[in-house]
Amino acid sequence: MKVPIHIAEKLLQLSQGETIPSSLAKHSLIEDLVLEGIIERKGRIQKSLLVLNNKALHTYLQNKCSINDLQQYIQVSRKKEVTRTELVAATSDSKHTGVRSFKGFLVNCYSPIQVTLSGKQITLHPVDGTFEFIYDYEQFVLSPDITIVGIENPSNFRHIDKQKYLFNDINPLFVSRYPQNQSKDLIKWLQAIPNKYIHFGDFDFAGIGIYLNEFNKHLADKASFLVPDNIDDLIKEFGNKKSYDVQNVNFNIKTISETKLLKLIDIIHKRRKGLDQEILIIYK
């Protein structure tokens, strides 16, 4: 049984010898404890509660609710970032609450990049076919001249060396939007650093929507959408009409100030096609 914090707080008060109004502790757990004779409810009109047997209360909470220590349980339940070790100590259950034991995001680069991680200088340069995973992203610091490039598609993230021609004028570090449940960590990190962000996604309404709704709204002027100079020719030759026909526009075009992005939207409408970003692995 998962015990709400406010009930745990009342149980802690009772275990410390206090008497509390019954109306402040209404819960099925309290009723069970009364039936078990561990808590007494007394009074005719203004009913109150008190603990009759502290040892029995501790045993009941340990066996029925997996709570080893009420005070620690309350402290842990209030924390936003909880370790599994803390949960085991407080509840005997590392899955008591939604703890994310695997936070962070993937990074990749085709040239060595000097970075600072947890106060130490390290070099990022993954061996071909591998990526680096940044766990302690709160302590991940880059030189301000490095531009973060967020890539939607795993194939493009894997083959960045074949797309160098797109990034000749910047010093890029590539980050992956996938696994998608990690993307909030990525956005938190991007918000906390001064580095510019370029979004490299599909050239269709879905890709533009991901950029505007997930990244641009949090990063504002720090963010921009990658639009190759030859995008019109690429969409004309390799574009997919189905993606234009089935995708909905889930963004407000009036809020867009990026000239290249507005031009891309016009091209998509003109050609009535969208384009998957994978094409840039093959065609320049």
N, C-alpha and C positions, 0 to 999 in steps of 0.2 A: 504494500500500500504506500503510495506517495503522499507524504504529509505536507500540506500547505505551510508556508513560512509562518503565517499568523497563528496557526494552531500549534506549531512547534514552539513558538514564543510563549504561548499560554501554558503549554506543558512544562516549559523551562521554569516559568514563574511558580507553578504548582510544585515542581520538584524541589524548589528552594524554600518551601514552607509557606508560600503565600496562599491566600484564599481569593478567588476571583469570581465575579458574577457569572452565572451559568450562561447568560445571554451573550457574553463575549466569546464563548467557545462552543459554537454550534457546529458539530461535525460528527460523522458516523464513527470516527475513531474515538471521540469522547464518549459516545454512547456505549461502545464496546468496552471501554475501560471502566465505565460505571457498572455494566453488567458483570464484569469480571471481578468487581469488588476492589479494584485498584484505586479508583477515584470515587469519592462520595459526593452525591448531590444532596444538599440539605436546605431546609427552609421551605415554607409554604408558598409565599408570594414572591419575595425577592430571593430566588434560589441562588446558591453559591456552590462552588466546587473546591475540594481540597484533596490532596493525595493522602491515601491511607498507608501505602506501602511503596516507598521509593525504589526498593530493590526489585519488586515485582514490576513496577513501571519500566525500569531499565531493561529487564529481561523481556518484557512484552515488546518494547520498541525495537530491541535487537532482533528478536525472532520474527515478528510480524511485519516490521517496517524497515529492517536492515539499517537501523540507526544506532550507531555505537556511542555517539556523544551528541546530545541535543545542541549544546552551545556551538560545537564545531559544525554540525549539520546546518544550523541557521547561518553561520558565517559563510560557509561554502555556497549555500543556495543563493546568497545575495550577490556573490561575485559574478562578474561578466566573463572573466577568463579563469577557468577552473581546470586544474590538472587532474588526471586520473588518480594519481597518488593521493591527492586531497580527498577525492570522492571515496576511495577505498577506506581511508582513515575515518571519515565521517559516517559513511553509510554501508560499508562492506559491499558496495556495488559501484563499479567503475562506469556503469551505464545508467546511473540514476538520472542524469540530465544529459542534454545534448552537447557533449564535449567534443570539440574538433581537435583530435590529436594529430591531424595531418594538415596543417595550415601551410600557406605559401603559394609559390607559383614557379613555373618553368622559365628558364632563360636560355638563350643561345646567342652565339656570335661567330663570325667567320674570321675575325682578327682578335688577337689577345687584348683584353681590356683589364686594366688595373682598377680594382674596387676595394672598398672597405666593408668587411662583414664582422659584426660584433667587435669592432675596434681593431681588427687585424687586417693588414694589407694582403690581398690575395689576387691571383690572376685568373680571370675567366677565359677559358679556351677549350671548350668541350671537344673531345675526340669525335671525328666524323661518325655519325650514327648514334651519338649520345647527346644528352642535354644536361644542364645543371639545374638542380632544384633548390630554390632559396627558401629556407624554412624561417629563419629569424629575419624576416623582411623589414621589421621595424628598425633593425640595426644594419640595413643594407644601404650603403652610401656610394654615390657615383660622382665623378667629376662633372661639373655643370655643362661641359661641352658635349657630353654624350646625349644623344637623342634616343628616347625609348620608342621602339616600333612594336606596336601590338598587332599580332597576326591571328586572324580567325581560324584559318584552315591548317590542320596538322601537317599536310603535305608541304605547304609553303614554309611552315616553321622548320620542317625537316631539311628542306633543300634551299636554305637561304643563300648558300654559296652560288647558286645558279641565278640569283636575283640581285647580285651586287650592283648591277648597272642601274638599279632603281635608287641607290643610296650613295652615289658617288660624292655628293656634296655634304654629307653628314657623317658623324662617327656613331654608328648605330649599335644599340643593344636590343635584341629581339626578345619579346615576352609573349607567352601564349595565353590566349583567352581560355583554353581548355587545360585541365578539366574545368567545366563551367562553374562548378560549385566553389572553385577557388577564386573566381573573378572578383569577389568583394575584397579579398586580401590585396589583389593587384591594384584595384582602384584606391584603396586606403593608402597604399604605398605611393602611388602616383600623385595623390593629393598632398602628401607630406613632403615631396621633393620638388626642387625648382626646375628640373629637367623638362624639356619639351617632349610632347607625345604625338606620334603620328600613328593613325589607325590604318592598317592595311587589311582590308576586307573585300568581300565580294562587291562587284560594281552593279548592284541592283538595289531595289527598295529595302529588302531585308537587311542587306549589309549596311546601308546608310542608316536604317533604323537602329541597328545594334550600336553603331557609333554614336548617334545622337542621344539615344535613350539610356545607354549604359556608361558612356565615357564622357562625351562632350558636356553633358549637363553637370558633371562633377568637376571637370577640368577647365571648362570655358576656353579662354584664349590660349591656354597652354597646349590645347589639342587641335589637330587638323586631320583631314581625311586625305589619304594618298590617292592622287589622281594622275596617272602617267600622261605625258604630253600626247601620246598617240592613242589615247583611249577611244576616240571616235572610230578610228580605223579598226581597232581591236574588236569593239562591239559590233561594228558593221560586218566583219568577217567571221567572228567566232561567237557572237552573242546568241543567247538562248531566248527564243520568243516565249516559251512556256513560262519562264520565270517572270516575265513582264505581265503575262495574262493572269497568273494565279496569285501574285503577291499584292498585298494591300499596302498603301502608304500609311504608316503608323507614326508619322511625325508632321509637324507644322512647318511647311516650307518658309513661311513668313519669318520664322525665328532664325533662319540660316543666314549668316553673313559671309561665309567663305565663298569667294568668287569661283574657285575651281569646283567646289562641290555643287554649286548652283548650275555651273556649266555641265557637269556630269549628269545631273537630273534632267536637264534639257535634252542631252544626247540620248539618254535612256528613253525618253518620251518620243524623240524624233525617230529613233531606230526601232522602237517598240520591242526592245530586247534588254536582257540583263546579261552580265558576264561574270563567270566564276573566276576567282583570283588565281586558280591553278594554272590558267593559260599563260601567266607571266613566268612560270617556271620554264616554259618551252619557247615562247615567242617574245622577242624584245620589241 
